[in-house]
Amino acid sequence: MRKPIIAGNWKMHKTIAEGIAFVNEVKDKVNNDKVEAVICAPFTLLKDLKEATKGTNIKIGAQNMHFEEKGAFTGEVSPLMLKELDIDYVVIGHSERRQYFNETNETVNKKVLKALEVSIDPILCVGETLEEREAGETKAVCKVQVEKALENVAKEDLAKVVIAYEPIWAIGTGKTATSEDANDVIKYIREVVKDIYGDLANEVRIQYGGSVKPANVAEIMGQSDIDGALVGGASLEASDYTQLVNY
Ligand SMILES: O=C(CO)COP(=O)(O)O
């Protein structure tokens, strides 16, 4: 049975003080045992958020990391530095990183492998652009992204990988894929994983991301193959976040 995972991706928002105030507001209200609740925050907040969420149901994720453990990589953060903070998840290959920071399928694969090696569960993001969708390439694009990202991932590690299907045109635009469309692509992504790993694919959680909010979360989560949501904008407000994880 796959436990649904609802993760807020704060992107480049919130100071430490704001993050702690947020956690203090939501922590006693996050009480849906059926869902894993996660906050993916900027690096500067991680240590304090781990502290503030101790003894609560909220897990903490980073939004990126380097694939090397150390070295001359000015401005980067190493997987071991995240591990030292006992970080639970790390978002890998978000479309904003692919678009603005030259993240490629190859670096995404290296990061996924490294995250698994240091025991931080990767949230692997895939998804098509509007152009690709209009050209009917959605599934082909997702297939390549998933196959490349999972290259050399060991069978016994597969279930630790969370995949987030985030159509780029639905991110921050207010446009969601219809829940049936999202479900259809997610079903297909599971087939792609199945072609590589067989029935182990049934253990992989696949989230939807893109303009998820309290008003549409139940419908999205009600789909047969959607195992969670990765939420940007609507995860920034404490009351919205509480509604999302308690949908
Ligand atoms: O990119 C996203 C989550 O990673 C989605 O962002 P929005 O929920 O703001 O559309």
The ligand as a Tripos MOL2 file, in Angstrom:
@<TRIPOS>MOLECULE
LIG
   10     9     1     0     0
SMALL
NO_CHARGES

@<TRIPOS>ATOM
      1 O1          6.3900   23.6860   -8.8530 O.2       1 LIG1
      2 C1          5.5220   23.3010   -8.0810 C.2       1 LIG1
      3 C2          5.8530   22.4730   -6.9180 C.3       1 LIG1
      4 O2          7.1540   21.9850   -7.0050 O.3       1 LIG1
      5 C3          4.1150   23.6950   -8.2670 C.3       1 LIG1
      6 O3          4.0010   25.0440   -7.9860 O.3       1 LIG1
      7 P1          2.5230   25.7180   -7.8430 P.3       1 LIG1
      8 O4          1.7820   24.8210   -6.8740 O.co2     1 LIG1
      9 O5          2.7840   27.0890   -7.3280 O.co2     1 LIG1
     10 O6          1.9140   25.6570   -9.2040 O.co2     1 LIG1
@<TRIPOS>BOND
     1     1     2 2
     2     2     3 1
     3     2     5 1
     4     3     4 1
     5     5     6 1
     6     6     7 1
     7     7     8 2
     8     7     9 1
     9     7    10 1
@<TRIPOS>SUBSTRUCTURE
     1 LIG1         1 GROUP 0 **** ****
